């Protein structure tokens, strides 16, 4: 509709320009002061550039819809520019001498506005799913008694979002090499096109080598994450968070709850970025967070993580962590003044099913006994 309106408007302007030239002779310089076609083409090009730089669509059908909406948007822009010049939007009004827009024109304008609003709403919801980015933020040379190596710090970043607390790992070349070797053994065909920086016999600690390897490790992890089978494999996933889980478990067992909490929290963020928030490792992470927050007398936070765990265990009546989480939730709910009836009812259901509640370990005991390999 906007295209037809624009077509009529251009004809009306052209007719008025011819009438002015006939009546004024050669005095048409004022009409050429604002060359319509060039101004409108520039606006349309600018709009197309902005859209192509900020929006990505997932299907050809959506691309066609975008082209149609861009045409309507360009028409709306032209109408706005004419209003700034003091020209009415309705070409019929110019011919009849009536400056007020016709009712049909007002309806068309409202329709165009709704179309544009619908377009932007669809564009926000049709963006390509978020990618996970791997960025080496720093690299430091570590010297020990018997060895010297470079430690690379990698951030896991979800594209299009700002993370207040980063999910980070620190790995050396040998860690990446071990991951590469295991994945090539397990996924030979998928790994055929994956590049890995080769080992050097010298000049391993120069700034140039470290910079090149940093970029190579980013590309290596990004390529692995783009392959579905590898992205879901335990070797790939545990490369990121198993070491943190092991360290957090040791710190919790020795009573260093503040340090353990920071490590459990980083393991939580890593698993969240990697999209494995329904695994057994993630439930163990939630157990660690509940225990540490509880020991540090941060009961509201402990209760929040306990609730999250019970939501994941909603359909799993036989999971070994269900009863410890229910017991902890009842206790924490009583402490913070929250409703605990649902957890009590579920505990009674387990008791009726023959589960010996007295023999079940607490969350802390479960953490201490769990073997992480």
Legacy VTK file of the C-alpha trace (Angstrom):
# vtk DataFile Version 3.0
C-alpha trace
ASCII
DATASET POLYDATA
POINTS 373 float
0.000 0.000 0.000
2.817 2.378 0.877
4.384 1.762 -2.537
1.176 2.732 -4.328
0.854 5.841 -2.134
4.418 6.827 -2.972
3.719 6.325 -6.681
0.687 8.628 -6.579
2.637 11.201 -4.566
5.454 11.323 -7.104
2.957 11.831 -9.965
1.243 14.627 -8.066
4.575 16.344 -7.355
5.580 15.958 -10.979
2.265 17.474 -12.116
2.617 20.383 -9.731
6.189 20.971 -10.901
5.068 21.160 -14.540
2.285 23.612 -13.613
4.776 25.834 -11.788
7.139 25.841 -14.754
4.326 26.784 -17.161
3.120 29.599 -14.921
6.560 30.942 -13.931
8.531 30.364 -17.076
12.152 29.721 -16.257
11.783 30.365 -12.559
11.820 26.661 -11.495
15.039 26.806 -9.475
13.074 26.622 -6.236
11.508 23.300 -7.227
14.961 21.800 -7.846
16.283 22.946 -4.492
15.208 19.625 -2.942
15.790 16.872 -5.551
13.316 14.226 -4.372
14.638 11.102 -6.041
18.245 11.418 -4.882
17.244 12.205 -1.302
14.885 9.253 -1.095
17.338 6.823 -2.646
19.980 7.875 -0.143
17.590 7.320 2.748
16.612 3.891 1.458
20.231 2.866 0.987
21.072 4.043 4.470
18.213 2.073 5.953
19.207 -1.065 4.069
22.767 -0.713 5.300
21.651 -0.364 8.912
19.381 -3.370 8.687
21.934 -5.599 7.026
24.499 -4.694 9.654
22.336 -5.353 12.669
19.770 -7.997 11.793
20.200 -11.609 10.735
17.298 -13.757 9.627
16.963 -17.521 9.560
14.887 -18.141 6.423
14.348 -16.845 2.892
10.714 -16.117 3.694
11.762 -13.729 6.450
14.233 -12.057 4.075
11.404 -11.421 1.607
9.276 -9.978 4.425
12.187 -7.736 5.401
12.476 -6.443 1.822
8.768 -5.618 1.739
8.924 -3.878 5.103
12.035 -1.939 4.051
10.085 -0.665 1.031
7.279 0.498 3.322
9.807 2.071 5.690
11.407 3.981 2.812
7.982 5.244 1.782
7.308 6.387 5.341
10.664 8.186 5.383
9.833 9.981 2.143
6.504 11.116 3.512
8.239 12.394 6.629
10.755 14.333 4.539
7.960 15.941 2.516
6.228 16.989 5.724
9.428 18.712 6.816
9.357 20.653 3.538
5.826 21.792 4.261
4.193 19.567 1.643
1.040 17.606 2.474
1.139 13.805 2.489
-2.045 13.388 0.461
-1.565 14.042 -3.305
-5.326 14.340 -3.768
-5.364 17.121 -1.189
-2.789 19.087 -3.226
-4.872 18.827 -6.373
-8.138 19.823 -4.686
-6.607 22.521 -2.539
-7.618 20.747 0.671
-4.679 20.576 3.131
-6.323 18.012 5.427
-5.639 14.305 4.775
-8.455 12.108 3.552
-9.891 9.485 5.951
-8.566 6.675 3.776
-5.127 8.255 3.925
-5.217 8.406 7.735
-6.139 4.727 7.818
-3.283 3.909 5.449
-0.844 5.815 7.653
-2.006 3.912 10.738
-1.688 0.640 8.845
1.845 1.514 7.787
2.781 2.298 11.400
1.401 -1.036 12.577
3.268 -2.831 9.805
6.535 -1.218 10.859
5.935 -2.053 14.512
5.191 -5.675 13.601
8.330 -5.782 11.473
10.646 -4.654 14.249
8.934 -7.016 16.714
9.506 -9.938 14.352
13.067 -8.887 13.675
13.966 -8.953 17.365
12.526 -12.448 17.761
13.992 -13.895 14.552
17.654 -13.284 15.204
20.071 -16.160 14.719
20.440 -18.171 17.966
23.213 -16.915 20.202
26.670 -18.245 19.497
29.242 -19.043 22.148
32.451 -17.090 21.680
35.830 -18.111 23.051
38.222 -15.249 23.729
41.767 -15.482 25.067
41.923 -12.442 27.323
45.430 -12.904 28.708
48.457 -15.146 28.528
51.176 -15.343 31.182
54.487 -17.186 31.303
54.678 -19.406 34.387
58.053 -20.615 35.657
58.201 -23.543 38.064
61.112 -25.540 39.388
61.115 -28.118 36.643
59.095 -26.465 33.869
58.114 -23.270 32.132
54.888 -22.813 30.237
52.329 -20.263 29.022
48.967 -20.151 30.799
46.114 -18.900 28.595
42.979 -17.394 30.179
39.879 -17.969 28.043
36.490 -16.320 28.543
33.287 -17.997 27.356
31.002 -15.249 26.072
27.481 -15.474 24.707
27.260 -13.208 21.672
24.800 -10.359 22.009
24.836 -10.366 25.804
26.809 -8.683 28.552
27.855 -11.021 31.336
28.408 -9.334 34.675
30.457 -12.271 35.937
32.594 -14.002 33.303
32.923 -17.738 32.855
36.661 -18.302 32.587
39.202 -21.103 32.372
43.011 -21.124 32.444
44.729 -23.761 30.287
48.204 -24.432 28.928
49.258 -25.807 25.550
49.475 -29.386 26.829
45.818 -29.226 27.969
44.682 -28.222 24.477
46.926 -30.865 22.927
45.425 -33.576 25.163
41.892 -32.511 24.198
42.828 -32.496 20.509
44.325 -35.993 20.750
41.289 -37.467 22.528
38.780 -35.921 20.144
40.702 -37.048 17.056
40.720 -40.567 18.433
36.976 -40.457 19.137
35.744 -38.316 16.211
38.253 -38.937 13.439
36.011 -37.880 10.535
34.610 -34.770 12.232
38.073 -33.665 13.347
39.608 -33.990 9.867
38.935 -30.329 9.073
39.843 -28.940 12.509
43.181 -27.132 12.674
45.449 -27.246 15.705
48.657 -25.228 16.242
51.665 -27.491 16.003
54.319 -27.756 18.658
57.495 -25.703 18.374
60.934 -26.705 19.548
62.025 -23.128 20.246
60.714 -19.568 20.488
57.678 -20.786 22.424
57.672 -17.759 24.750
57.986 -14.905 22.282
55.148 -12.409 22.077
54.519 -13.325 18.439
54.168 -17.046 19.152
51.884 -16.448 22.139
49.660 -14.102 20.114
49.385 -16.568 17.212
48.575 -19.446 19.523
45.959 -17.368 21.345
44.087 -16.762 18.094
44.580 -20.398 17.054
43.098 -21.675 20.350
40.068 -19.388 19.930
39.453 -20.754 16.436
40.080 -24.321 17.612
37.448 -24.133 20.377
34.962 -22.310 18.151
35.317 -24.959 15.454
34.835 -27.777 17.971
31.762 -26.099 19.423
30.215 -25.784 15.951
30.172 -29.596 15.535
27.131 -31.017 17.324
28.569 -34.436 18.216
31.753 -32.935 19.626
29.945 -30.121 21.425
27.915 -32.704 23.378
30.785 -35.080 24.126
32.006 -35.507 27.704
35.657 -34.940 26.712
34.850 -31.525 25.249
32.539 -30.446 28.094
34.729 -31.623 30.948
37.707 -29.843 29.418
36.004 -26.671 30.651
34.510 -27.434 34.063
35.799 -30.739 35.503
38.925 -29.128 36.906
36.857 -26.486 38.704
34.550 -29.137 40.162
37.497 -31.088 41.520
39.080 -27.975 43.041
35.775 -26.833 44.556
35.206 -30.255 46.084
38.646 -30.224 47.738
38.093 -26.732 49.119
34.667 -27.674 50.476
36.013 -30.777 52.179
38.720 -28.735 53.922
36.232 -26.102 55.136
37.459 -23.268 52.866
33.917 -22.322 51.948
34.543 -18.799 50.612
37.196 -20.014 48.174
35.088 -23.046 47.296
32.073 -20.828 46.609
33.982 -18.822 43.993
35.062 -22.034 42.236
31.585 -23.612 42.371
30.165 -20.371 40.950
32.576 -20.376 38.017
31.746 -24.028 37.315
28.058 -23.053 37.373
28.619 -20.288 34.803
30.709 -22.545 32.566
28.004 -25.216 32.452
25.368 -22.551 31.870
27.287 -21.153 28.866
27.809 -24.646 27.473
24.118 -25.491 27.843
24.441 -28.518 30.153
22.214 -27.369 33.003
20.347 -30.666 33.297
23.280 -33.018 33.837
24.469 -34.826 36.940
27.527 -32.567 37.113
25.288 -29.515 37.224
23.235 -30.962 40.101
26.472 -31.610 41.962
27.437 -27.971 41.323
24.126 -26.809 42.775
24.740 -29.006 45.824
28.124 -27.352 46.320
26.589 -23.883 46.054
23.866 -24.756 48.578
26.385 -26.158 51.082
28.816 -23.227 50.811
26.119 -20.544 51.027
24.600 -22.344 54.000
27.945 -22.605 55.795
28.552 -18.898 55.157
25.087 -18.087 56.583
23.827 -16.841 53.200
20.550 -18.692 53.546
18.515 -16.904 50.867
21.081 -17.780 48.210
21.264 -21.363 49.450
17.469 -21.607 49.283
17.449 -20.226 45.707
19.913 -22.834 44.415
18.063 -25.561 46.305
14.830 -24.611 44.557
16.572 -24.673 41.186
17.831 -28.198 41.863
14.367 -29.418 42.864
12.913 -28.006 39.650
15.427 -30.089 37.675
14.563 -33.145 39.795
10.815 -32.681 39.484
10.336 -35.804 37.344
13.160 -37.883 38.876
11.917 -39.679 41.979
14.853 -42.089 42.124
17.793 -39.682 41.809
20.268 -40.059 44.707
20.345 -36.279 45.255
16.578 -35.844 45.482
16.151 -36.651 49.177
19.190 -34.591 50.317
17.901 -31.582 48.350
14.390 -32.011 49.794
15.728 -32.194 53.335
17.872 -29.098 52.759
14.953 -27.234 51.173
12.638 -27.925 54.126
15.279 -26.697 56.574
16.163 -23.580 54.548
12.521 -22.712 53.882
11.870 -22.780 57.621
14.909 -20.537 58.211
14.005 -17.908 55.606
10.246 -18.063 56.102
9.298 -19.669 52.785
6.645 -22.259 52.007
7.953 -25.790 52.625
4.745 -27.818 52.320
5.443 -29.083 48.816
8.867 -30.456 49.787
7.429 -32.031 52.946
4.703 -33.697 50.902
7.256 -35.062 48.475
9.343 -36.419 51.336
6.261 -38.167 52.675
5.711 -39.652 49.234
9.254 -41.052 49.223
8.702 -42.468 52.708
5.496 -44.137 51.542
7.397 -45.638 48.612
9.725 -47.404 51.037
12.728 -45.045 50.939
14.657 -45.083 54.214
15.099 -41.353 54.757
17.241 -41.753 57.852
19.929 -43.584 55.883
20.259 -40.950 53.134
23.374 -38.704 53.244
23.162 -34.934 53.580
24.265 -32.708 50.696
27.607 -32.094 52.368
28.210 -35.811 52.928
27.283 -36.509 49.320
29.812 -33.930 48.107
32.582 -35.432 50.206
31.920 -38.980 48.993
31.384 -38.180 45.299
34.294 -39.262 43.090
35.097 -36.791 40.308
37.300 -38.214 37.564
LINES 1 374
373 0 1 2 3 4 5 6 7 8 9 10 11 12 13 14 15 16 17 18 19 20 21 22 23 24 25 26 27 28 29 30 31 32 33 34 35 36 37 38 39 40 41 42 43 44 45 46 47 48 49 50 51 52 53 54 55 56 57 58 59 60 61 62 63 64 65 66 67 68 69 70 71 72 73 74 75 76 77 78 79 80 81 82 83 84 85 86 87 88 89 90 91 92 93 94 95 96 97 98 99 100 101 102 103 104 105 106 107 108 109 110 111 112 113 114 115 116 117 118 119 120 121 122 123 124 125 126 127 128 129 130 131 132 133 134 135 136 137 138 139 140 141 142 143 144 145 146 147 148 149 150 151 152 153 154 155 156 157 158 159 160 161 162 163 164 165 166 167 168 169 170 171 172 173 174 175 176 177 178 179 180 181 182 183 184 185 186 187 188 189 190 191 192 193 194 195 196 197 198 199 200 201 202 203 204 205 206 207 208 209 210 211 212 213 214 215 216 217 218 219 220 221 222 223 224 225 226 227 228 229 230 231 232 233 234 235 236 237 238 239 240 241 242 243 244 245 246 247 248 249 250 251 252 253 254 255 256 257 258 259 260 261 262 263 264 265 266 267 268 269 270 271 272 273 274 275 276 277 278 279 280 281 282 283 284 285 286 287 288 289 290 291 292 293 294 295 296 297 298 299 300 301 302 303 304 305 306 307 308 309 310 311 312 313 314 315 316 317 318 319 320 321 322 323 324 325 326 327 328 329 330 331 332 333 334 335 336 337 338 339 340 341 342 343 344 345 346 347 348 349 350 351 352 353 354 355 356 357 358 359 360 361 362 363 364 365 366 367 368 369 370 371 372
